[in-house]
């Protein structure tokens, strides 16, 4: 067991993009002593979806630090300069970095920060005197617990991230042994198991967002060489593009967040379902590329080895005696039900916030809403003392800004202002031309 009497200004739990951004911004502040823990061996951002040529859906300015501090040594442009790629990036004339390049950039930042501690799984957060005590399990390279470490902090920031989500009908099949008769997996594991999918004879992609579209295109591009059938099923009424107009983008603003946070819980939940196209849709360019690919494959009267089923829900799933999977699909408009046999399934069905069970020892000190979720205040805290901060999983309270990479640095600026009692990074209060809501009645 490892213990230290040091009380840090900040203990961060989770080192994804939002936790890493907070760490990078804290690192350049001489009056902030911070330490961050994560159970992983090192930084890795969606490795199963680092497809060749795939890009971020946000501009490079939405890096870890630039929107808070454009002069930061940890900016994406600083990374390009240091690696000799700034002129090629300039000549490329695209604001959107390659996804693999973004992952490389984040790892470059992580390698420079001494405040990161890997192979530390946070187990609990408790009160101790006038600070918080974070207990972590120390892991070896195989993930086995080899010790315990206590970290003390005046503030704790939870950047727990999200975990892959599978619909109930597919979850049971995915949980079977890897040597089972068919492959059923989440898109988060796509690249590591791509060869199994290519050998399956037929694959069905389930999902409606960017990941589903990227996996579908990637498989379809190789379908001819491997004699592979690739189908795509989505419960959405159409393959809808991400809404990316400028006035819509203004919703990723402090002003809209103020409105969203002020709404009743039921209204916020309703809006979350309505606003999925703002950050869970497919890039219009990719949709066009998929149509062009289907057109090319159909040239000369050839039959395209693919069917696209929109407005169709996977109601049930079972193993086929012949070794495949049978999906029972139901059409939302007609109510028709049909079996869809396939050799393998890739479920690109998104992610859900990870459990915050480690906060249980704090009891009623942690605010929760009627659904049991963390009740995150406007300033990203969940306790009356404003020492317990939440980053990135507050979509149910703050709306579309929560998962947006471009808003991460703004949120980190708010957290660091609470820790330091000043604004080390200026916090913009108004950025939008439009007004959200109406003035209070007189």
C-alpha positions in Angstrom: 0.0 0.0 0.0 1.3 3.4 -1.0 0.3 6.5 0.9 1.4 10.1 0.9 0.5 13.0 3.1 0.6 15.4 0.2 -2.7 17.2 -0.5 -2.8 18.1 -4.2 -4.9 21.0 -5.5 -6.5 18.6 -8.0 -6.8 14.8 -8.4 -8.2 13.9 -11.8 -9.8 10.5 -12.5 -9.8 9.5 -16.2 -7.4 10.5 -18.9 -9.4 10.6 -22.1 -9.4 13.8 -24.2 -11.2 15.9 -21.5 -9.1 14.7 -18.6 -5.9 15.1 -20.7 -7.0 18.6 -21.7 -7.5 19.6 -18.1 -4.1 18.1 -17.2 -2.4 20.0 -20.0 -4.0 23.3 -19.0 -3.2 22.7 -15.3 0.4 21.8 -16.1 1.4 25.4 -17.2 -0.1 26.9 -14.0 2.6 27.3 -11.3 0.0 27.5 -8.5 -1.8 24.3 -9.4 -0.4 20.9 -8.1 -2.4 18.3 -10.0 -2.2 14.5 -10.5 -4.3 12.4 -12.8 -4.9 8.6 -12.8 -6.3 6.1 -15.3 -6.5 2.3 -15.4 -5.1 2.1 -18.9 -1.4 1.6 -19.8 -1.3 4.9 -21.7 -3.4 7.2 -23.8 -5.5 5.5 -26.5 -8.5 7.1 -28.3 -10.9 4.7 -29.9 -8.2 2.4 -31.3 -10.8 0.2 -32.9 -12.0 3.0 -35.2 -8.8 4.6 -36.3 -9.7 3.8 -39.9 -7.4 4.9 -42.7 -8.4 8.3 -43.9 -11.1 8.9 -41.2 -11.1 12.5 -39.9 -12.4 14.3 -36.9 -15.8 15.9 -37.2 -14.5 19.1 -35.6 -11.8 21.5 -36.7 -8.2 21.3 -35.3 -8.9 24.3 -33.1 -11.0 21.8 -31.0 -7.8 20.3 -29.6 -7.0 19.9 -26.0 -6.1 23.4 -25.1 -6.3 26.0 -27.9 -9.8 27.4 -27.2 -8.6 28.2 -23.7 -5.0 29.1 -24.5 -3.9 29.5 -28.1 -0.3 30.0 -27.0 -0.1 26.7 -25.2 2.9 24.5 -25.9 0.4 21.6 -26.0 -1.7 22.8 -29.0 -2.3 20.7 -32.1 -0.3 23.3 -34.1 2.6 23.0 -31.7 2.5 19.2 -32.3 2.5 19.7 -36.0 5.5 22.1 -35.8 7.4 19.8 -33.5 6.8 16.8 -35.8 7.6 18.6 -39.0 4.1 18.4 -40.4 2.8 22.0 -40.1 3.5 22.9 -43.7 1.9 19.7 -45.2 -1.1 20.4 -43.0 -1.3 24.0 -44.2 -1.1 22.9 -47.9 -3.7 20.2 -47.3 -6.2 23.1 -46.7 -8.5 21.1 -44.4 -9.5 22.1 -40.9 -10.2 18.5 -40.0 -7.3 16.4 -38.7 -7.1 12.7 -39.4 -8.4 10.7 -36.6 -5.2 8.7 -36.2 -3.3 12.0 -36.2 -5.5 13.3 -33.4 -4.7 10.2 -31.4 -1.0 10.6 -32.1 -1.2 14.3 -31.0 -2.9 13.3 -27.7 -0.2 10.7 -27.0 2.4 13.3 -27.7 0.9 15.6 -25.1 0.5 12.8 -22.6 4.2 11.8 -23.0 5.2 15.3 -21.8 3.1 15.5 -18.7 4.6 14.3 -15.4 1.3 14.5 -13.6 -0.2 11.4 -15.3 -0.2 8.1 -13.5 -1.2 5.1 -15.6 -2.4 1.7 -14.4 -4.3 3.2 -11.5 -8.0 2.3 -11.2 -9.9 4.7 -9.0 -11.9 2.6 -6.5 -13.5 5.2 -4.2 -13.6 8.9 -3.3 -14.1 9.7 0.4 -14.0 12.7 2.7 -11.0 13.1 4.9 -10.6 16.2 7.1 -10.8 19.2 4.8 -10.0 17.4 1.5 -11.0 14.3 -0.5 -9.3 11.0 -0.4 -9.1 9.0 -3.7 -8.2 5.3 -3.3 -6.7 3.6 -6.4 -5.9 0.0 -7.2 -2.4 -0.2 -8.8 -2.4 -2.6 -11.8 0.4 -4.6 -13.4 0.8 -5.0 -17.2 -1.8 -7.8 -17.3 -4.4 -5.7 -15.4 -4.0 -7.6 -12.1 -4.1 -5.6 -8.9 -0.7 -5.4 -7.2 -1.2 -2.7 -4.7 -3.1 0.3 -3.4 -2.4 4.0 -3.5 -4.1 6.9 -1.7 -4.2 10.3 -3.3 -5.5 13.4 -1.5 -6.9 16.5 -3.2 -8.7 19.7 -2.4 -10.6 19.1 -5.6 -11.4 16.0 -7.6 -12.3 16.0 -11.3 -14.2 13.1 -12.8 -13.5 12.5 -16.5 -14.8 9.0 -16.5 -15.7 8.9 -20.1 -18.1 6.4 -21.7 -18.3 2.7 -22.4 -19.5 0.8 -25.5 -23.2 0.1 -25.5 -24.9 -2.9 -27.1 -28.7 -3.3 -27.5 -30.0 -6.1 -25.2 -30.7 -8.5 -28.1 -27.0 -8.3 -29.2 -25.4 -8.1 -25.8 -26.1 -11.7 -24.9 -24.7 -13.0 -28.2 -21.6 -10.8 -27.9 -21.0 -12.2 -24.4 -20.5 -15.7 -25.8 -17.1 -17.2 -26.2 -14.9 -15.8 -28.9 -14.7 -19.2 -30.6 -18.5 -19.2 -31.0 -20.1 -19.8 -34.3 -20.4 -16.2 -35.4 -18.8 -12.8 -34.6 -21.0 -10.2 -32.7 -19.1 -7.2 -31.6 -19.2 -3.5 -30.8 -17.7 -1.1 -33.4 -15.1 -0.1 -30.7 -13.4 -3.5 -31.4 -13.8 -3.3 -35.2 -10.2 -3.0 -36.4 -8.8 -5.7 -34.0 -11.4 -8.2 -35.4 -11.7 -7.0 -38.9 -10.2 -10.2 -40.4 -12.8 -12.3 -38.7 -15.5 -10.2 -40.2 -14.0 -10.4 -43.7 -14.0 -14.1 -43.4 -17.7 -14.3 -42.2 -19.2 -14.2 -45.7 -21.7 -11.6 -44.7 -21.7 -8.8 -42.2 -24.5 -6.6 -40.9 -23.7 -3.2 -39.5 -26.3 -1.9 -36.9 -26.3 1.8 -36.1 -27.1 5.3 -37.3 -24.0 7.5 -36.7 -20.6 8.2 -38.0 -19.0 5.0 -36.7 -21.7 2.9 -38.4 -21.1 4.7 -41.7 -17.4 4.4 -41.5 -17.4 0.7 -40.7 -20.0 0.1 -43.5 -18.0 1.9 -46.1 -14.7 0.2 -45.0 -16.3 -3.3 -45.3 -18.1 -2.5 -48.5 -14.9 -1.2 -50.2 -13.3 -4.6 -49.6 -16.4 -6.7 -50.4 -15.5 -7.5 -54.0 -12.1 -8.9 -53.2 -13.4 -11.1 -50.4 -16.8 -12.0 -51.8 -18.4 -10.4 -48.8 -22.0 -9.2 -48.4 -22.4 -6.0 -46.3 -25.8 -4.8 -45.0 -26.7 -1.8 -42.9 -29.6 -1.6 -40.5 -30.6 1.6 -38.6 -33.7 2.3 -36.5 -33.5 6.0 -37.6 -36.0 6.8 -40.3 -33.2 7.8 -42.7 -29.5 8.0 -42.9 -29.4 11.5 -41.5 -26.4 13.9 -41.8 -25.0 15.7 -38.9 -26.5 19.2 -38.7 -23.5 21.5 -39.1 -24.8 24.9 -40.0 -23.2 27.9 -38.2 -26.3 29.1 -36.3 -26.8 25.5 -35.1 -23.2 25.3 -34.0 -23.9 28.3 -31.8 -25.7 25.8 -29.5 -22.2 24.6 -28.4 -22.0 27.9 -26.4 -22.2 29.1 -22.8 -25.5 30.8 -23.6 -27.3 27.7 -24.8 -25.8 25.7 -21.9 -27.3 28.3 -19.5 -30.7 27.7 -21.0 -30.4 23.9 -21.1 -29.3 23.7 -17.5 -32.2 25.8 -16.4 -34.8 23.5 -17.9 -36.7 20.8 -16.0 -35.2 17.3 -16.1 -38.0 15.8 -18.2 -37.6 18.6 -20.8 -33.8 18.1 -21.0 -34.2 14.4 -21.5 -36.7 15.1 -24.4 -34.3 17.6 -26.0 -31.4 15.0 -25.7 -33.4 12.7 -28.0 -34.4 15.5 -30.4 -30.9 16.9 -30.7 -29.0 13.7 -31.7 -28.5 14.9 -35.2 -26.4 17.8 -33.8 -23.5 15.4 -32.8 -24.5 11.8 -33.6 -25.3 12.1 -37.3 -23.1 11.3 -40.2 -21.0 13.8 -42.1 -22.7 14.7 -45.4 -19.4 14.1 -47.2 -19.3 10.5 -46.0 -22.9 9.9 -47.0 -22.1 11.1 -50.5 -19.0 8.9 -50.6 -21.1 5.9 -49.7 -23.6 6.6 -52.4 -20.8 7.0 -54.9 -19.3 3.7 -53.8 -22.7 1.9 -54.3 -23.0 3.5 -57.7 -19.5 2.3 -58.7 -20.3 -1.2 -57.5 -23.5 -1.3 -59.5 -21.8 -0.2 -62.8 -22.4 -2.6 -65.7 -25.6 -3.8 -64.2 -23.9 -5.6 -61.4 -25.9 -6.5 -58.3 -24.6 -4.6 -55.3 -23.8 -7.0 -52.4 -25.6 -4.8 -49.9 -29.0 -3.8 -48.6 -29.7 -0.8 -46.5 -32.6 -1.0 -44.0 -33.6 2.4 -42.5 -36.4 2.7 -39.9 -35.7 -0.9 -38.8 -35.2 -2.0 -35.2 -33.4 -5.1 -34.1 -36.2 -6.6 -32.0 -34.4 -9.9 -31.2 -31.3 -11.9 -32.2 -30.5 -15.6 -32.1 -27.9 -18.0 -33.3 -28.5 -19.8 -36.6 -28.0 -23.5 -36.5 -25.8 -23.2 -39.5 -23.4 -21.0 -37.6 -24.6 -17.4 -38.3 -26.9 -15.0 -36.6 -30.5 -14.2 -37.4 -31.7 -10.6 -36.6 -35.4 -10.1 -36.2 -36.1 -6.7 -37.6 -39.3 -4.6 -37.2 -40.1 -1.7 -39.4 -41.2 1.4 -37.5 -43.7 2.7 -40.1 -45.3 -0.5 -41.4 -44.9 -2.7 -38.3 -43.7 -5.5 -40.6 -41.4 -8.1 -39.0 -38.8 -10.1 -40.9 -35.8 -12.3 -40.2 -32.4 -11.1 -41.5 -29.7 -13.8 -41.6 -26.1 -12.7 -41.5 -22.6 -14.2 -40.8 -21.5 -11.5 -38.3 -22.8 -8.3 -36.7 -21.0 -5.0 -36.0 -23.1 -3.0 -33.5 -22.2 0.7 -33.9 -24.7 1.7 -31.2 -22.8 4.3 -29.3 -21.6 4.7 -25.8 -23.1 5.3 -22.3 -21.5 7.2 -19.4 -19.5 5.0 -17.1 -20.7 4.3 -13.6 -19.8 6.8 -10.9 -20.1 4.1 -8.2 -16.8 5.2 -6.8 -18.6 8.2 -5.3 -20.8 6.0 -3.1 -18.8 6.6 0.1 -19.7 10.3 -0.2 -23.4 9.5 0.2 -25.8 12.5 0.1 -22.9 14.9 -0.4 -23.2 14.0 -4.1 -26.3 15.4 -5.8 -28.4 13.1 -8.1 -31.5 13.7 -10.2 -34.7 11.7 -10.1 -33.2 9.1 -12.5 -30.2 8.6 -10.2 -27.8 10.3 -12.5 -25.2 12.9 -11.3 -27.0 16.2 -11.0 -24.2 18.4 -12.4 -24.6 22.1 -11.7 -23.9 24.9 -14.2 -20.3 25.2 -13.0 -19.8 21.4 -13.5 -19.8 20.4 -9.8 -22.0 17.8 -8.0 -21.5 18.9 -4.4 -22.4 21.9 -2.3 -18.7 22.6 -1.5 -18.0 22.8 -5.3 -15.0 20.5 -5.0 -16.2 17.6 -7.1 -16.1 18.4 -10.8 -17.6 16.4 -13.7 -16.2 16.6 -17.3 -17.8 15.2 -20.4 -20.7 13.0 -19.2 -23.1 15.8 -18.3 -25.2 15.7 -21.5 -28.3 15.1 -19.5 -27.8 18.4 -17.6 -25.8 20.6 -20.1 -26.9 19.4 -23.5 -24.8 19.2 -26.7 -21.8 20.9 -25.2 -21.0 17.9 -23.0 -19.5 15.6 -25.6 -18.2 18.3 -27.9 -14.4 18.3 -28.1 -14.3 22.0 -28.9 -16.0 22.9 -25.6 -13.7 20.8 -23.5 -11.1 23.5 -23.0 -13.8 26.0 -21.9 -15.1 23.6 -19.3 -11.6 23.0 -18.1 -11.1 26.7 -17.7 -14.2 26.8 -15.5 -12.8 24.0 -13.3 -9.4 25.6 -13.0 -11.0 29.0 -12.0 -12.8 27.2 -9.2 -9.5 25.6 -8.0 -7.4 28.8 -8.2 -10.0 31.4 -7.2 -9.1 33.4 -10.4 -9.4 33.0 -14.1 -6.1 31.7 -15.4 -7.7 31.3 -18.7 -10.4 33.9 -19.7 -13.9 32.4 -19.6 -16.1 33.7 -22.4 -19.7 34.3 -21.2 -21.2 35.2 -24.6 -20.1 33.8 -28.0 -23.3 33.5 -30.0 -25.1 36.1 -32.1 -28.5 34.6 -31.2 -30.3 34.7 -27.9 -31.5 31.5 -26.3 -34.7 31.9 -24.3 -36.4 35.2 -23.5 -35.8 37.9 -20.9 -37.6 37.4 -17.5 -41.1 38.8 -17.4 -41.4 42.2 -15.7 
